[in-house]
Structures are given as structure tokens and as C-alpha cells.
Amino acid sequence: MNKTVNQKAWFLVLPVLILVAFSAVIPLMTVVNYSVQDSFGNNQFFWAGLEWFEQMLHDDRMWNALQRQLMFSGIILAIEVPLGVYVALNMPKSGFWASFCLVVMSLPLLIPWNVVGTIWQVFGRVDIGLLGYTLDKLGIDYNYTQDSFDAWVTIIAMDVWHWTSLVALLAYAGLKSIPDAYYQAAKIDQASRWAVFRYIELPKMMGVLMIAILLRFMDSFMIYTEPFVVTGGGPGNATTLLSIDLVKMALGQFDLGPAAAFSIMYFLVILAISWVFYTVMTNLDKKGG
Amino acid sequence: MARITLDNLAHSYLPNPKSEDDFALKELNHDWEDGAAYALLGSSGCGKSTLLNIISGLLNPSQGRILFDGQDMTQATTAERNIAQVFQFPVVYDTMTVRDNLAFPLRNRGEDPAYVAARVQEIAAMIGMEATLDHKARGLTADAKQKISLGRGMVRKDVNALLFDEPLTVIDPHMKWELRTQLKKLHHEFGHTMIYVTHDQTEALTFADKVVVMYDGRVVQIGTPEELFERPAHTFVGYFIGSPGMNVIPAQIEGRRAIVHGTEMDLADGYGPVNGKTAIGIRPEFARLSSDTGLPVKVRRVEDVGRHKLVRAELFGQEINIVAGEDDRIGPDMTRVWFDPAHVNVYADDWRVAPQGRAA
């Protein structure tokens, strides 16, 4: 077959190119621009090379924030994924209660981030918050504004409350797609409940579960609004996650150079982790095909 | 191994069935003899799978009892019934190897590992999958997966019955024949009671000692392939078995004579008064074209199907089929059809009427 060569076809790609340029490439290049220059008042810029990168890499501040960030993402994944799967397994399969559960579980997903933050900020307050007040009256020493452990518990509980539904809904969709014959065959083969989960439900859920993990990881790795509203990164720097730290640096201190270098490294980390996820997922698919 | 008795069994998927139409499986009494091979034949949606699932315990019947060797098992779990069942679409445990798949039912029963290994080898040889034993089950073709399902069904020796729910649907024709042969061999060797659901008459007739024909939630006939062919108890059996099916022609029955649209013909036996919607049924194999005897027909079409010719003809405005020999001459003078009286059955309201002085 003869292939027609028509260079004009490139014009068809142009709209996408322009769109991507404006939405991603140009803003990113601005950041790159800042990261290699030092700025003074009056819009004076001086070439700084990789100085900012070097400085950031030798600074404990970014490393500490990264450590906190990884801990946060790790903990919420360790809670939300098993919990979401557990919830999905116990949801009714059909009928009124199935729809009811779906609606109730979707509710937290619809609430805007800063509203979620505000809800938990108030909820946890010792003076007027239902949770804080109750714990206080029960004699449990809880104060998320002063105790860093309590602050962590609060933001993790908030994230679990907000996002477990997403994992549960995805897992539920995965479960629903399993034909009845699998369960019937398992009964005939006298498989235990655990074996049914391990050999039927889990493998069939793996695809959607990987997507859930990826989504939850990315989202939690970039989280800003909710913890910021609740703790503002405190007490001290206890809950200063990467985004919060970055904003503090860029807007609070107006250190544009280091902040830009920080941004780029942050972006590269996310890119690298996404790539790992992508590779793992496509490998799973290949094995599945 | 056990004799399985269905006692007044019926099932409806509705919570409060009112009329008989609400029942997917209408009231049924039947003994499945120990060690026999049955085929459950019928068109889609006639209740075959429902019946199978009730026997294996996946479904609780709305009424009636199931007895294994006289012992009531209606409320027993699938595990207690110890039955193996193979489904229409392949069910394999994706993350396991073929070997683990085959071993799964045995391991779940806590069998000795050495026995499991030996038994898996045996079954793998039977389904021709020895070479792929250590492959993961995912990624295999549909028919390989179905072979694994079959293998898992056959791996337990002590089962009370082996149930197959259209297991060869996804398998290619050559393998189909081979697997069916394997199943028959297995049946001869171990003498399990086997119930094989299918809508393919060839499959049913070649597999089973006895064929159970179901129609609209009801068992209409149970018999050997020969009985089903010679004396279909219901016009549905006549249509469904045979290729093409039986011709059913409305007729009045008077003693030893049938009157078809005012034309008389003789019957082999006498009948008492027959009421209702009466008809005669004649298989195309027992109808002959003739130039002088029989009922008047117009030949519409002749199809040569190789071993014989298939004649489509019109009898009083109704299309009938006639099988003619490969060398028979079919000329313009063939204006009559003759029905061999010995093979004419009489039906009233679709059910066969036994001639007087003879049992059905």
C-alpha cells in the first residue's frame, strides 16, 4: 500500500500544540527560568546556574518536607486501600441499600478541599468542636494545634474520611464485574472465604486497585489545601508537607530562585514515581493479556 | 456416588409465584440413577441450568426436596453434597498456575500432597495440558481455560455426581469431539453419575445413555436417543430432535384413520376418542414422495445435502419436509406424499397419545 505523504497534516496537530504550550510548557519554562537566576528588586535578574539546586539539595528543609510527605502518603495509602477494599466487600450488591451506600459514600468526594479542611478544623477544636470537645471531656489529651502527633492524627483522619470512598467505589466497580460463575465455581471447589478473596476477588480488582492507588498517591503527594486550612503546617513544621513548604518559600518568603528549583525537583519526583506506577501497571496488563 | 431423587421439585425466581408461568422450573419428580450418563437437552431459557444449580446446591428450590440415596439434602451446602460442576464459560483462577488450578479442589479438601500431585498429572494428561502445567492460567486461550475448568471438575474421584452446564460451547469443533470422547471414557472408567446440559442434540445423543428433554420449565420426555426419535412424547421433542424436525400436521383422529383436510389416511393402530388440538407427527425420514399414493403435495424446493436429498413441499398450505434418497428421482409427477403408518404418532394438545391396546 502506498502511503500518502502530506506535510500539511502537521497543521492538524497545531491546536493541541498551542494548547499544551500555553497550559504546560510555557508556565514550566517560567519556573525553569527562575530556577537558574537570582532576582533583585526592580526586575533585575542575574544568572545563577545550578546554584539554587545545589543549595536546596544541601538544605535539610526540603529533605525534611519530603520525608514528611512520604510518611503522609504512605500512611494514608496503608489505611485507605485496605479499608476501601473492606468496605467494598461488605457493600450490598444490589437493591435500594446498594444505591444508598453509593450516594452516601460519594458525598465526601463532592465536598471542596477547603471546606473539608474547615470542617475538620472546627470538628477537632477543643473548645467548640464535636470531636475535640468530646475527647477532652473523656479525659483524652488531644489538641491538634499544639501536639504534633495529634495534628498528624487529625490530618490523616481527614484524608481517610475524604478519600476512602474513592478507593471503595473503584474496588466495588471491580467486584461487580466478576461474573457469578466464579463464585459458583469457588463454592463447588469448596474454596474458603479467604481463598475466594485471594484468588478471585483480589486478582479481578487488581486493575482498578492500581488506578486507585495511583490516584490516591498523586493526590496525597500534592496535597495542600486541607492540611493547610487545618494546621497551617504546624505545630512548628510538624505537618509542613511539600506543597505547604513550597508555598511558604515562594510566596511567604518570596525566595523565587530556591522555590523554583524546589518546584522542578518536586515535579521530577512526581514524574519518576508516576513512571514507576505506569510501568508496573502495564506489566500487570501484559501478564493479564 | 449416589442416586439423586427429585421429589416434587419446582423453582421460581420470583418471591411469590402466583401462576404456573412464574415458575422457571415446573414441578418435577425424577430419579437420576446412580452411574448413568444423562443429557439435559432443551433450548435456551427452558430451565436446564436452574435444575442443574438446584442439584448442585447453588440454588435453593422454592419447593420440593432433593434426596441423595434417600437422604434429604435439600438444605445441604455444595460442599456437603460433594458435587462437581463445570460451567458454560471458563472459570480459572488467573493468578495460579495450571497445576495449582487443577489441584485447588483437592487441596481445599485437605488431600495428601503426593496424591494431589499424582492426580493432577493424570488429569493434565487427560485434557492434554501436561506441557503447560507450570504456566499461569491467565493469558491462556478460552478453550485452554475451559479445559482447565473441565479438569477441575474431574479431579475429585469421590464426587456424587458430575454436572456439566454446556461446557463445550467455547471449544473448537475438533477438540469438542475429543473432549466429549474423554468424558465418555471417564464415565465408563469411574461410573460417576453425569448430567450434561446442552442445547446441541448431537452432543446430547452421542454423550448420554438417557436424554432428558426440557421445554418451558418442564421435563417433556426422558428416554434413550432411539425413543426420542421414534416416539417423541411431545411435539417439541419432535421438532427439537432430528434434522429437520418432525412434521406436525393437524388432523382428526377416528379409530384407525386420520383425516387430514378431508383426506383420509390409514394408521397402524386404533385410537380411542382423541380430543383437543389433534395432529399427526411424522418424521421426514418416514415420508415418501409418490406419484399415486398418499396425500397431495406440491414440491417447492429440493436441497441436496450430500447423503440424501431434502424436499420442501407444501401440504394443504403447510410446509413439510421429506427426506428422499440420494438417487431418488424427483419429477413433476411426484404429486403425492405417503407416510409410513408404523412411524406416525398421534398428538393431542402437543402431547403424544398412545394407541389403544398398547402402552406408551
HADDOCK unambig.tbl for C-alpha pairs under 7 A between the chains (distance, minus, plus):
assign (segid A and resid 181 and name CA) (segid B and resid 87 and name CA) 6.99 0.50 0.50
assign (segid A and resid 181 and name CA) (segid B and resid 91 and name CA) 6.98 0.50 0.50
assign (segid A and resid 182 and name CA) (segid B and resid 91 and name CA) 5.87 0.50 0.50
assign (segid A and resid 184 and name CA) (segid B and resid 58 and name CA) 6.72 0.50 0.50
assign (segid A and resid 185 and name CA) (segid B and resid 91 and name CA) 6.99 0.50 0.50
assign (segid A and resid 187 and name CA) (segid B and resid 78 and name CA) 6.51 0.50 0.50
assign (segid A and resid 188 and name CA) (segid B and resid 78 and name CA) 6.02 0.50 0.50
assign (segid A and resid 188 and name CA) (segid B and resid 79 and name CA) 6.72 0.50 0.50
assign (segid A and resid 188 and name CA) (segid B and resid 83 and name CA) 6.84 0.50 0.50
assign (segid A and resid 188 and name CA) (segid B and resid 84 and name CA) 6.05 0.50 0.50
assign (segid A and resid 188 and name CA) (segid B and resid 85 and name CA) 6.56 0.50 0.50
assign (segid A and resid 189 and name CA) (segid B and resid 105 and name CA) 4.58 0.50 0.50
assign (segid A and resid 190 and name CA) (segid B and resid 79 and name CA) 5.86 0.50 0.50
assign (segid A and resid 190 and name CA) (segid B and resid 105 and name CA) 6.51 0.50 0.50
assign (segid A and resid 190 and name CA) (segid B and resid 108 and name CA) 6.10 0.50 0.50
assign (segid A and resid 191 and name CA) (segid B and resid 108 and name CA) 6.02 0.50 0.50
assign (segid A and resid 199 and name CA) (segid B and resid 93 and name CA) 5.89 0.50 0.50
assign (segid A and resid 199 and name CA) (segid B and resid 95 and name CA) 6.66 0.50 0.50
assign (segid A and resid 200 and name CA) (segid B and resid 93 and name CA) 6.35 0.50 0.50
assign (segid A and resid 203 and name CA) (segid B and resid 95 and name CA) 6.76 0.50 0.50
assign (segid A and resid 287 and name CA) (segid B and resid 139 and name CA) 6.87 0.50 0.50
assign (segid A and resid 288 and name CA) (segid B and resid 138 and name CA) 5.90 0.50 0.50
assign (segid A and resid 288 and name CA) (segid B and resid 139 and name CA) 5.98 0.50 0.50
assign (segid A and resid 289 and name CA) (segid B and resid 139 and name CA) 5.21 0.50 0.50
